[in-house]
C-alpha cells in the first residue's frame, strides 16, 4: 500500500469540499481490498442534518458500487483556505460507519502538513458496535 499516494488522493478530494458554513474542508480516499480508490469530500447544508462527512461519502460511494472489503482510508482536512490540520481524524459517526463495513485492522491514515500518522480502525475506535460476522 502506498500511504503517500492515498494521502494525495485525500488531499485532492479535499479541494472539492463544499463547506461554506464551517469553512473546514475534508477529503478522504478509501482503498478497497482489490486496490480501487474511492474518494469523498464533506458536503454541508444550511440545516446541517443533510450534510455528510468525507469519509462516509467515500464509503457510501464504494458500497453503492458493490464493494464491501477495504484495506485503508486516508483523511486530510483543515481550514478551507489554510493548511492541513494534523489532527483531522474521522468523527464518531464516520468511525461507526467504517466499523459497519471494515475490520478493526483497517489502516487509517491521517494526512498532515508534516507527513502522515498511521493507525488502525481498532485503535481509534476500540468499542465499535459490530454485527458479528
Residue pairs with C-beta under 8 A, 6 or more apart in sequence:
1 31
1 71
1 72
1 107
3 72
3 74
3 109
3 116
3 118
4 116
6 29
6 31
6 37
6 72
6 73
6 74
6 109
7 29
7 74
7 76
7 109
7 111
7 116
9 27
9 29
9 37
9 39
9 74
10 27
10 28
10 29
10 39
10 54
10 74
10 75
10 76
10 109
10 111
11 27
11 76
11 84
11 111
12 27
12 39
13 27
13 28
13 29
13 39
13 40
13 41
13 54
13 58
13 76
14 25
14 26
14 27
14 41
14 54
14 76
14 77
14 78
14 84
15 25
15 27
15 41
16 27
16 41
17 25
17 26
17 27
17 41
17 42
17 43
17 54
17 80
18 41
18 42
18 43
18 44
19 25
19 26
19 42
19 44
19 80
20 44
21 44
21 46
21 48
22 44
23 79
23 80
23 81
24 42
24 77
24 78
24 79
24 80
25 41
25 42
25 77
25 78
25 79
25 80
26 41
26 42
26 53
26 54
26 55
26 75
26 76
26 77
26 88
27 39
27 40
27 41
27 54
27 75
27 76
27 77
28 39
28 40
28 41
28 53
28 54
28 55
28 57
28 58
28 73
28 74
28 75
28 76
29 37
29 38
29 39
29 58
29 73
29 74
30 37
30 38
30 39
30 40
30 55
30 58
30 59
30 62
30 70
30 72
30 73
31 37
31 70
31 71
31 72
31 73
31 74
32 38
32 62
32 67
32 69
32 70
32 71
33 69
33 70
33 71
34 67
34 69
36 62
36 67
38 58
38 59
38 61
38 62
38 65
38 67
39 58
39 61
40 53
40 54
40 55
40 56
40 57
40 58
40 59
40 60
40 61
41 54
41 57
42 51
42 52
42 53
42 54
42 57
42 77
43 51
43 52
43 57
44 51
45 51
52 60
53 90
53 91
53 93
53 94
54 75
54 77
55 73
55 75
55 90
55 91
55 94
55 97
55 98
56 93
56 94
56 97
58 73
59 73
59 94
59 97
59 98
59 101
62 70
63 101
68 101
70 101
70 102
70 106
71 106
71 107
72 106
72 107
72 108
72 109
73 90
73 98
73 102
73 106
73 107
73 108
73 109
74 109
74 110
74 111
74 116
75 88
75 89
75 90
75 108
75 109
75 110
75 111
76 84
76 88
76 111
76 112
77 84
77 85
77 88
78 84
78 85
78 88
79 85
83 113
84 111
84 112
84 113
85 112
86 110
86 112
86 113
86 114
86 117
87 110
87 112
88 110
88 111
88 112
89 108
89 110
89 124
90 98
90 108
90 124
95 121
95 124
95 125
95 128
96 125
96 128
96 129
98 106
98 121
98 125
99 121
99 125
99 128
99 129
99 130
100 130
100 131
102 121
103 121
104 120
104 121
104 122
104 128
105 120
105 121
105 122
106 120
106 121
107 118
107 119
107 120
108 118
108 119
108 120
108 121
108 123
108 124
109 116
109 117
109 118
110 116
110 117
110 118
110 119
121 128
122 128
